[in-house]
Structures are given as structure tokens and as C-alpha cells.
Amino acid sequence: MKKLAIVILNWNGAEMMRQYLPSVLRCSTGDVIVADNASTDGSLEMLQKEFPKVPVVVLEKNFGFAEGYNRALAQLPDYEYYLLLNSDVEIRDKEWDAPMIRYMDEHPECAACQPKLLALIPPETHNTNPSTLNYFEYAGAAGGYLDKYGYPFCRGRVMNTIEKDEGQYDETVPLLWGTGAALMVRATDWQASGGLDNRFFAHMEEIDLCWRLRTMGRNIVCIAQSKAYHLGGATLHQGNPRKTFLNFRNNLLMLYKNLPDREFKSVMCVRCLFDYLAAFQFLLKGDLKNFSAVFKARRAFHKLRPDFDKDRRYIQQIRQNEGVPERTNFSLLWQYYVKGHKTFKELMTA
């Protein structure tokens, strides 16, 4: 059996791959494979011409992030580990994936891990030379958690506050979720969990997968010795109404699937209030498209909810623990906006 398949799912990302794929090929020990979601921008032709030795899995249509990976990995059965990697990730350290492989080999209880995810370009508020500063990247930083009401945050990124990496989160500790921008998963755990939920299409699907794995008693960690530099926002930028719709809808679906029975009603009631508050915040800013996106997301959630009843019953049956400790008992919105706790350490020591 082969050790690691590094799978880059591409959709119309020819320029991204042209820019960042060489660094992945140069620095990785695993086999680098591109899975193409029926791109129309000449991606396949570019790969054949400029990267003829890179294997390509060709999908017949754009299945989105979730089902695209499900179908691609189904065609790669002979690997012990999969590493899902975004096309806008640059790698700078030789054998960057080796520490993750080593940890997974030595810890059979671990289902998945991520590298330390750093910003390829520092946050806009920092007018500095990007080559001399390491800021965490929004999409995953040093690993993810959830608050009581389903809002994700990371070691190194809380809401829109992004910290500089100064080694403060280098300890390997349990996480609730690892970033889909660079997520290594044990193939047996991928298969046992059913992979990504294709009904999500994109956004939140990796958190849903990792929460499911944690519920099954499996571990998720960040390996700080491995680093990846992520551009971020390459598909849908922050503030895009489509992204708002998917994030709100999928977050609600994820909660519906994974919440323990004892707190289901109370959490979903509070989330209803928070969602409407978020919608009217968009309205006060004059952002009618995102205001509408929140309402559309809630309507879509209620329409789709019956399709997830079977999943919810199954997850309650396989639950190895009543609650996952990396899902906190506090409200992130209260801690951040009211109490002013802007960093992960402030949140966890409050």
C-alpha cells in the first residue's frame, strides 16, 4: 500500500495551479494528484503541457468541494492517508508533510491532522513585508474549535482577529476540526465516516466530517512542524452572498446532524435568534443581498432538514461521548463582542 496521496481539487484554477503547484511538487514526499471538477478554463490542457507527470483524476461535472473529493478519493484506494489540499496553497519547507505522516503513524487513535496554516499575504491591516512576518490564515490557523452555538474559531484566529504566529500554539492538542485547505485523513477513517457530506456542496463540510470523527471517539490535531501558506478566498470571497448562504445553511445542517439530544432544542432556538440578528446587521449596512442570503439559508435548511433525519439518528447511535470537549460551553459572539476576548488564549482562560 502507498503512504500518502496529496489531492488538489481544482475547478477553473489553472492560474492558481501554475503559481502554487510547483512548490507542492518540490516540497512533498507524498504523491501529488490533481482532481478536476470539469474545469472550463483550460486547466486540463495546462496540466498536460506544463505538468505532464502529475496524475489527473477527471470528473465529469463540477461536483463541488464535498462530492468532488468523495469521487476523487474513491478512485485512489491504495493509499494509507489522503491529504486534501487547496490549489491556492504554497509550500516552502522540504518534506513538509513528513511530520504529519510520522505523527499519524505513531498515533493510531488519530483520524486526521492539519499543518499550521499561515497567511500567504498578511492581513490587510498590517502594512508590512509578507516575507518577514508569519500571520495565521483565516481558514484554519492552528486548528479549529466550535462554540456552544456552532460558530467556528481557531487557535490563532477568532472571528476576524488574526494573530501573528509566535509559537504560542505549537503544542499538539486535540481539536474539533482541521481545515479543509490542508487536511490529512487516515483512509480507513475516511471510509468509516462516509467522507464529506455532498449535500453541503461547499463550506463547513470539513467541520461536519471532523465533528463526526470526534463523536466516534477519534482524534484530530494540528502538527505545528508542518506549515502551509494559504492565499484564501480563491473561490468565493468574504462577503459574497453565495458564501453567506452556504455558510449559514450548512452550519445549521451540521448542528442538526451532530448536536447531542439533550441540548438540541435550546441551541437551535438561540441560533435562530443569532441568525436574524446577523441578517438585520447586514440590513443596517445596506447590504440587501447578504440580508436576503441569511433568510434564504434558513428556508433552505428547513426544506432540507427531513433529508438529514436518518443521519441524525445514526450519529446519536454511534456517539462515543455525550459531548466533545473542543466544542465549548460559551457563546463566541458574547465573548468576542461584549467581553472583548479577541484571541484564543483569552477565550479559553476567561
C-alpha distance (Angstrom), angle and dihedral (degrees) to the residues before:
residue distance angle dihedral
M1 . . .
K2 3.81 . .
K3 3.80 118.6 .
L4 3.83 111.0 -135.0
A5 3.81 137.7 7.4
I6 3.81 113.0 -164.8
V7 3.81 102.0 -157.8
I8 3.79 120.6 -165.8
L9 3.80 111.8 -165.2
N10 3.79 109.1 -149.9
W11 3.77 133.6 -167.4
N12 3.79 115.6 170.6
G13 3.78 90.9 -30.1
A14 3.79 100.7 128.9
E15 3.80 93.7 132.3
M16 3.80 92.4 46.5
M17 3.79 91.5 52.3
R18 3.77 92.5 44.9
Q19 3.81 88.1 55.1
Y20 3.81 103.0 38.9
L21 3.81 108.9 21.2
P22 3.83 93.6 77.9
S23 3.82 90.7 61.5
V24 3.81 91.5 50.7
L25 3.80 91.6 49.6
R26 3.80 92.3 46.2
C27 3.81 97.4 48.2
S28 3.81 106.0 34.0
T29 3.79 130.5 94.4
G30 3.82 92.8 -166.2
D31 3.80 126.8 79.6
V32 3.82 110.3 -88.5
I33 3.80 114.1 -140.8
V34 3.82 130.4 174.8
A35 3.80 120.5 -145.5
D36 3.80 111.5 -162.6
N37 3.82 121.2 -151.1
A38 3.84 95.4 -151.9
S39 3.81 95.1 -73.2
T40 3.80 118.6 -162.5
D41 3.82 98.2 -165.3
G42 3.79 97.9 82.5
S43 3.83 94.2 -94.0
L44 3.80 93.9 142.2
E45 3.78 93.1 48.2
M46 3.79 90.7 47.9
L47 3.81 91.9 50.5
Q48 3.80 92.2 49.0
K49 3.79 92.1 49.4
E50 3.82 102.0 39.1
F51 3.83 103.5 24.0
P52 3.81 104.0 27.8
K53 3.83 93.8 157.6
V54 3.81 94.7 56.4
P55 3.83 110.8 100.2
V56 3.81 114.2 -127.0
V57 3.80 129.3 -155.2
V58 3.81 106.6 -155.5
L59 3.81 116.5 -151.7
E60 3.79 119.1 -160.8
K61 3.81 96.7 -130.8
N62 3.79 141.7 3.0
F63 3.79 101.8 -75.5
G64 3.80 94.0 173.5
F65 3.79 125.9 -120.5
A66 3.80 98.1 -60.2
E67 3.79 103.5 45.2
G68 3.80 91.6 32.4
Y69 3.79 89.7 62.5
N70 3.81 92.8 41.0
R71 3.80 91.5 55.8
A72 3.79 95.1 41.1
L73 3.81 95.5 50.1
A74 3.80 90.6 46.4
Q75 3.80 85.8 65.8
L76 3.82 91.7 53.1
P77 3.82 103.9 61.3
D78 3.80 98.3 148.2
Y79 3.81 99.2 73.5
E80 3.79 130.4 96.7
Y81 3.80 93.4 -153.0
Y82 3.79 137.0 24.6
L83 3.80 123.7 -154.8
L84 3.80 113.8 -160.6
L85 3.80 106.2 -153.2
N86 3.80 130.1 -178.3
S87 3.79 118.4 -127.2
D88 3.83 91.0 -124.0
V89 3.81 95.0 62.6
E90 3.81 122.3 111.9
I91 3.80 121.9 -159.6
R92 3.81 120.4 -153.6
D93 3.83 105.6 171.4
K94 3.79 123.5 74.8
E95 3.80 113.6 -117.6
W96 3.79 89.5 8.4
D97 3.80 91.3 161.6
A98 3.82 95.0 53.6
P99 3.86 96.3 85.5
M100 3.81 90.3 53.0
I101 3.80 92.4 48.9
R102 3.80 90.7 47.7
Y103 3.80 93.0 50.5
M104 3.80 92.8 48.2
D105 3.81 90.7 48.2
E106 3.81 91.0 51.8
H107 3.83 96.5 42.4
P108 3.81 111.8 51.1
E109 3.82 89.5 174.8
C110 3.81 89.0 67.0
A111 3.81 115.4 93.3
A112 3.80 99.1 -179.1
C113 3.77 144.9 0.2
Q114 3.77 140.0 -174.4
P115 3.80 133.9 -151.7
K116 3.76 122.2 -118.1
L117 3.79 101.6 -80.5
L118 3.80 113.6 -142.5
A119 3.79 131.2 -176.8
L120 3.77 115.8 -99.3
I121 3.80 86.6 -155.6
P122 3.83 117.4 29.2
P123 3.83 118.7 -117.7
E124 3.80 113.4 -75.0
T125 3.79 91.6 -113.4
H126 3.80 90.0 66.3
N127 3.79 110.2 73.1
T128 3.79 94.6 -165.9
N129 3.76 141.8 118.1
P130 3.83 106.9 -78.1
S131 3.80 92.0 -150.0
T132 3.80 92.5 63.9
L133 3.80 101.4 43.3
N134 3.79 132.5 63.8
Y135 3.77 114.1 -155.1
F136 3.76 121.9 172.6
E137 3.79 116.8 -108.1
Y138 3.78 121.3 -116.8
A139 3.81 98.0 -125.5
G140 3.79 98.0 64.6
A141 3.82 115.4 -23.1
A142 3.83 107.0 178.7
G143 3.78 96.6 -20.2
G144 3.77 139.4 -54.2
Y145 3.79 142.3 -92.0
L146 3.81 135.0 176.1
D147 3.76 129.8 -134.3
K148 3.80 122.9 -134.4
Y149 3.81 92.7 -85.7
G150 3.78 99.0 46.7
Y151 3.82 101.3 -94.6
P152 3.81 110.9 143.3
F153 3.80 124.4 -136.6
C154 3.79 135.0 166.2
R155 3.75 143.8 -143.2
G156 3.79 96.1 -94.5
R157 3.82 98.7 17.6
V158 3.79 127.1 63.7
M159 3.81 114.6 173.4
N160 3.84 102.6 -47.8
T161 3.81 96.1 -24.5
I162 3.80 108.8 107.2
E163 3.79 121.3 -170.6
K164 3.76 131.3 -147.4
D165 3.80 113.4 -110.9
E166 3.80 107.3 -113.2
G167 3.79 96.7 155.7
Q168 3.79 92.5 -89.9
Y169 3.81 92.6 129.3
D170 3.80 100.6 38.5
E171 3.81 94.0 112.9
T172 3.81 113.9 105.0
V173 3.81 105.2 -122.2
P174 3.82 134.8 156.9
L175 3.81 116.1 -81.7
L176 3.76 133.1 -168.5
W177 3.79 93.8 -137.4
G178 3.78 142.9 6.8
T179 3.78 123.8 -145.3
G180 3.78 119.6 -91.5
A181 3.81 87.9 -141.7
A182 3.81 89.3 75.9
L183 3.80 114.2 2.5
M184 3.79 124.8 158.7
V185 3.81 113.2 -158.1
R186 3.79 130.4 -175.9
A187 3.81 106.2 -117.3
T188 3.81 93.7 -132.9
D189 3.81 90.7 53.4
W190 3.79 91.4 46.5
Q191 3.80 89.4 54.9
A192 3.82 95.4 42.2
S193 3.81 91.9 51.4
G194 3.80 94.6 46.0
G195 3.81 93.5 -117.0
L196 3.80 122.5 -108.7
D197 3.80 120.3 -10.7
N198 3.80 103.8 -110.4
R199 3.81 92.2 -158.7
F200 3.81 88.1 72.5
F201 3.84 90.1 61.3
A202 3.83 90.9 -169.4
H203 3.83 138.8 -7.1
M204 3.83 127.1 42.6
E205 3.80 93.0 21.1
E206 3.80 93.8 112.8
I207 3.82 91.3 50.3
D208 3.79 89.2 50.4
L209 3.82 90.6 50.3
C210 3.79 93.8 47.7
W211 3.82 93.4 46.0
R212 3.80 87.8 52.5
L213 3.80 90.6 51.0
R214 3.82 91.6 48.9
T215 3.81 89.7 49.3
M216 3.82 87.0 54.7
G217 3.81 88.6 55.8
R218 3.80 96.5 -104.0
N219 3.83 123.9 134.2
I220 3.82 133.3 -120.1
V221 3.84 122.1 -165.2
C222 3.81 143.6 168.1
I223 3.80 117.3 -123.5
A224 3.80 104.8 -149.8
Q225 3.82 93.6 -167.8
S226 3.80 87.5 69.7
K227 3.80 116.4 68.9
A228 3.79 133.2 -171.0
Y229 3.80 127.0 -178.1
H230 3.79 113.8 -141.2
L231 3.79 127.3 -163.3
G232 3.81 93.5 -162.8
G233 3.80 131.5 -162.7
A234 3.79 92.2 51.4
T235 3.80 94.0 138.4
L236 3.81 105.9 28.1
H237 3.80 122.3 6.6
Q238 3.79 125.2 -137.5
G239 3.80 108.4 -85.1
N240 3.80 94.6 30.8
P241 3.85 106.8 137.2
R242 3.81 91.2 -137.9
K243 3.81 89.3 55.5
T244 3.82 90.6 47.0
F245 3.80 90.3 51.6
L246 3.81 94.1 49.1
N247 3.80 94.3 44.4
F248 3.82 94.4 50.6
R249 3.81 95.9 40.7
N250 3.79 95.6 44.6
N251 3.78 93.6 44.2
L252 3.80 89.6 56.3
L253 3.80 91.8 46.6
M254 3.80 89.9 49.6
L255 3.81 91.1 51.9
Y256 3.79 91.2 47.1
K257 3.79 91.3 53.1
N258 3.79 100.1 42.3
L259 3.82 111.8 28.7
P260 3.81 115.5 111.0
D261 3.81 113.2 -111.9
R262 3.80 94.7 -116.1
E263 3.82 94.3 65.4
F264 3.78 101.9 26.4
K265 3.82 99.6 104.6
S266 3.79 97.2 42.7
V267 3.81 94.6 47.9
M268 3.79 94.6 46.8
C269 3.82 91.3 49.1
V270 3.80 92.3 52.7
R271 3.80 91.0 45.5
C272 3.80 89.7 54.9
L273 3.80 89.2 57.0
F274 3.81 93.2 45.7
D275 3.81 92.4 49.1
Y276 3.78 93.0 53.3
L277 3.80 90.5 46.9
A278 3.82 88.8 53.0
A279 3.81 90.6 49.1
F280 3.79 93.2 52.8
Q281 3.77 90.4 46.7
F282 3.82 86.9 60.5
L283 3.80 88.6 48.0
L284 3.81 92.9 52.8
K285 3.81 88.1 53.8
G286 3.80 90.7 52.0
D287 3.82 91.2 -113.4
L288 3.79 99.1 140.0
K289 3.80 95.5 166.3
N290 3.80 94.3 58.5
F291 3.82 90.6 40.1
S292 3.80 87.8 56.9
A293 3.83 91.9 43.3
V294 3.83 91.8 61.8
F295 3.82 92.3 52.4
K296 3.81 91.2 45.5
A297 3.81 89.3 50.4
R298 3.78 92.8 53.5
R299 3.81 91.7 47.3
A300 3.80 90.5 49.3
F301 3.81 90.4 49.1
H302 3.81 92.6 54.2
K303 3.79 90.9 46.6
L304 3.83 93.2 49.8
R305 3.80 97.6 39.1
P306 3.85 96.4 92.3
D307 3.81 88.9 57.5
F308 3.82 88.5 61.6
D309 3.81 98.1 49.8
K310 3.80 92.5 95.8
D311 3.82 91.3 49.1
R312 3.79 91.4 50.8
R313 3.81 93.1 50.9
Y314 3.80 90.9 48.1
I315 3.81 94.1 50.1
Q316 3.81 91.0 50.2
Q317 3.82 88.8 52.4
I318 3.81 96.2 50.3
R319 3.82 94.1 41.8
Q320 3.81 110.5 133.6
N321 3.80 93.7 -174.7
E322 3.79 134.7 27.6
G323 3.78 91.6 -131.7
V324 3.80 136.9 10.8
P325 3.84 110.1 -127.6
E326 3.83 92.6 -142.3
R327 3.78 88.1 65.3
T328 3.78 99.5 79.6
N329 3.79 128.9 -140.9
F330 3.81 95.1 -130.1
S331 3.79 134.4 82.9
L332 3.79 110.8 -108.3
L333 3.81 91.7 -156.0
W334 3.81 91.9 55.0
Q335 3.80 93.5 45.5
Y336 3.81 94.0 46.8
Y337 3.80 104.5 38.1
V338 3.80 102.0 28.4
K339 3.80 105.5 28.9
G340 3.81 95.4 32.0
H341 3.80 97.8 -128.9
K342 3.80 101.3 155.7
T343 3.81 104.4 166.7
F344 3.78 133.6 58.4
K345 3.79 93.1 -114.1
E346 3.80 91.4 50.9
L347 3.79 90.3 51.3
M348 3.78 95.5 48.2
T349 3.80 96.3 44.9
A350 3.82 97.5 42.8
